[in-house]
């Protein structure tokens, strides 16, 4: 069992993590939705700990096999980014649930965890691409949607920074540096993700479509765009609201003032709209591809078999509608 452990298991935890966040944040609540969200959140924590322990055990007991997989299989390598992505969703719930229920102490805990994830996201977003460019070097025809997961890790860390500053009940002196670093993380991950999308389109123009078994991974392209849209919104809101917002309360220097916070919020909403529009394109494109390949009709899934890659659409497709609802609430 340990020898067969795959990093693709982290696709499951990132999916349950975002599901827990959405169940808590939805404006349209049903009876028991927040309780279900907390249960799913606790399940996500348990699964993440279990899968990390299993993968560490595999790395220690079978180091050669683990190294061979990580330096030859781009999917196995890139899905390691799911650790940081999952950690980010867990931190968001610490701020939204624990800090709101039990006070500032939990907000500080979420703040510290968010900084830990910032470091992990930087390592993930730079380290994983370096490894697959140096060892695997897939070429344009070998670029798969899964390569964008390290960028999603950075963007998810940015959204976690926004959630912690907005809901963590911490002082503006703590909020401001985290908001700024959140935007830096967007600069780290988003342009890289957009570059990979261009390369993937070049692959399609060469007639090199992904294998049918990996078709669900096309939905992953929605991830950096939908998550980026949400990250811009929550960081802008944290800078300008509620009340004076983090920038208005801090109100020092030429950049961190109340007026600057309002400008940043407006610019973030506009950027969020643009990103959401591009995410909608990839959602529709992926749905057309799925229909064309017969994945969801005519016994397509049964004939193809179940795989962990079937979890890949959940994270981006769940975040996209909630990002839109958040945008509509700010407009």
N, C-alpha and C positions, 0 to 999 in steps of 0.2 A: 504493500500500500504506500509506504513512504517513498519508495523508489519511483513510483508512478505519479507522484504529486506534481501537478502542473501549475505554473504561475497563472494560467487562465482561470483558476479558481477565484482570483481577485476580481474577475468580471462579475462574479456573483455578489461579492461584498459591496462593490461600488454601486451596483444596481439596488440592493436592499437599502444601502445608506441613503441614496437620493430619494428612494420611495418613502423612507421614514421622515425625511425633511419635508417632502411635499405633503404628506398626511398631516403634518403639524402646521404648515404655512398656508394651506388652501383657505381662501376666503369663504368658500362654500363648504362648510363643515357638516358632516352627518354625525349622528349620535355615536359616540365612541371612537371617532376617527383619530383624535389625539392620543387616546389610550392605545389604539392599534399602532399608531406611529411610534410611541415609546417602546412598545413590545418589539417592533421591527428594528428600532434603534439598538436595543439591548441585544437582539439576535445578531445584528451587524457587528457589534463589538465582539461578541463571543466567536463569531465565524472568522473575523479578522485575526484575532489572537490565535485561534486554532490553525488557520491556514499559514500564518507566519511561522508558527512553531513547526508545522509539518515541513514547510519549505526550508527552514533553517536546518532541521534534522536531515533532510535529504542532502543539503549542501555539505553537511559535516560527514555523513555516512557514505555518500556517493559523489565526492567532489569532481571526479573526472567526467562523469556523466552530466552533472549539472553544468560544468563549464562548457562541455561540448554542445549542450542544448542552447545555452545562452549565446554562444558564438557562432551558431549555425542556423538557428531558428528565430527569425525576426519576430514572430508572434509570441513565442515563449519569452523573449527578451522584453518586448514592449509592454506586455501585460503586467510586468512587475510594477509599472506605473500605477496600477490599481491600488497599491498599498497607500500611496500618498493621496490618491483621489478619495478612497474610503475614509482615511484619517480626516480629511477635510470635511466630509459630510458629518462625521461623528462630532467634530469640534463645533460645527454649526448648531447641533442639537444641544450641546453642553451650554452654549450661550442662550439659545432660545428657550430651553426647558429649565435647566438647573439654575442659571443666573436669574431668570424671571421668578422662579419659585422660591429659591433659597438665598438670594441676595448677592451682594457684590463679591463675596469670596469666590463663588463659582465663576463670576465674570472674570476675575483675575486668573483663575485656573484655565478658562478658555483662552484668555489672552496669552498665557505662557505656552499652551499647547499650539496655538496658532503660529507663534514664532518658531516652535520646533518644526511645524509643517512647512513653514517658509523655507527653512534650511533644507528639508527633505525634498521640497518641490524644485529648488534650484539644482540640487544634486541629480534628481530624476530627469529634469528637462535638459540638462547639459550632458550628464553621464551616459544615459541610455542611447541618445542619438550618436554620441561619439563612438560607443562600442559597435553599433550596427554599421556605422560608416567605415570604421577601421577594419572590423573582422568579417562582416557579412557583405557589405557593399552591394546591395541588391540591384542597383541600376534602376533606370526609369521603369522598365517593364516589370520589375520586382517590387515596386512600391505598393504596399497594401495599406488600407485605411488604418490598420492597427498602429502604424508608425506615429500617428498623431496623439496617442495616449500620453506620452511624456509632456506634450504641450498642454493637454487637458489638465494634467496634474498641477501645472503652474497656474492655470486659469482658475481651477477649483480652489487652490490656496488663496488666490486673490479674492474670490467670493467669500471664503471663510473669514478673511480679514475684514471684509465689509460687514458681514453678519455679526462678528464679535464686537466691532466698534459701534454698531447700531443697537444691538440688543444686550450687550454684555454689562451694561451699567458701570462703565469705567470712566475715568476722568478724561478731559480733552487732551491733557498732556500725554496720556497713553494712546488715545485715539489717533491723534494726528500722525505720528510716525508710522502707525500701522496702515492708515489710509494711503499714505504716500507709497509705502512698500507694496500695497495692493495694486496700485497703478503700475509700479515697476514690474510686478509679476505679470500683469497683462501685457506689458511691452516685451517681456521675456517669452511668453508662450504664444500670444495671438499672431504676431507676424510670422513666427515659425510655422504655426498651423496653416496659415494662409499660403505660405510658400509650398508646403507639402500638398495642399489641395491643387495648386497649379500643376505640380509634378504629376499628381494622380490623373488629372485631366489630360495631360500629355500622354500618359500611358494609355488612356482610353482612345485617344486620337490615333494611337498606333495600332489599335485593334486588339489590345491585350486586356481583356476583361478578366476580373477575378474569377477563380473557379466557382462553380455553383455552390459547393459546400461552404464557401466563405462569403457568399453573397450578403448575409446579414451584417457583415462588418462594414458595408457601405454606409449604414446608418451612423457609424462612428463619426463621420464627417460633420454631422449635426452638432456633436458634442462641444467642440471649441467655440462654435458660433453661438449656440444657445446659452452655454455656460458663460461665455464672454459677455453676452448681452446682459445677463443677470448680474454679473460681477460689476459691470459699469454702473448699472442702476443702483445697486446697494452701496457701492462706494460713493457715488454722487449724493445719494440720500444721506449717508452718514456725514458727509462733509457739510451739508446745508441744513439738515433737519434731524430731529424735531427741534423746535424753538430756534435758537441761533445756530445749532449744529456744532460739530466739532471745530470747524474753522472759525465760526463766529465767536464761540466761547474762548478759543485760544487767542485769536485776533492779534497776532504779532507779525512783524515783518511786512514785506510787500506782497507775498503770495498767500499767506495763511490768514485771511481776513474774512469777515462775514460776506462782503460783496464777492470775493473770489470764490467762496463756497457755493454761492448761487450760480455763478457762471459755470463752475465745474459740474454742478448738478445738471444744468441745462445741456451742456456739451455731452455729458455722460448719457442722458436720455436719448439725444439724437444719435449718438454712436450705437447705443443699444438697439434702436430701431433699425439702423442699417444692418447690423449683425443679424438681427432676427429675420430680416428679409432674406438674407443669403442663406440662413439656416432653413428657412421655409423652402427654398429652392432644392436643397439637398434632401429634405424630407420627401418632397414630391418626386424627386428623381429616384430615391431609394424605393418608394412605393411602386413606381412604374417598373423598376427593375425586378422587384419581388413578384409583381403580377406577371411580368414577361417570362420569368424563369419558372413560374408555377410553384413558388415556395409555399404559398398559402392557399392553394387550391389543387384539386385533382390528386390528393394524396401525396403532394410534394414533400412535405416534412417526413411523412412515414417512409417514403421511398428513399430519402436521402439520409435518414438517421439523425439522431439527436447529438448535439455537441455543445460544449461550453460556449462556443461562439454565438449560440442562440440567445445568450444573455446580453450581448453587446448592444442591441437596439434600446434596451430599457433605459439606461442612464440618459442618453441624449433625447429620447422621445418623451421622457417624463419631465425633463427640465424645460423643454421648448414651450409647452403651453403655459407653464407657470411663469416663465419669463415674460410672455405676452401679457398675462394678467397683471403682472407687476408693472409693466410699461403702461397699460391702460389706466392703472391706478394713479400713475404719476402725471399723465398727460392732462 
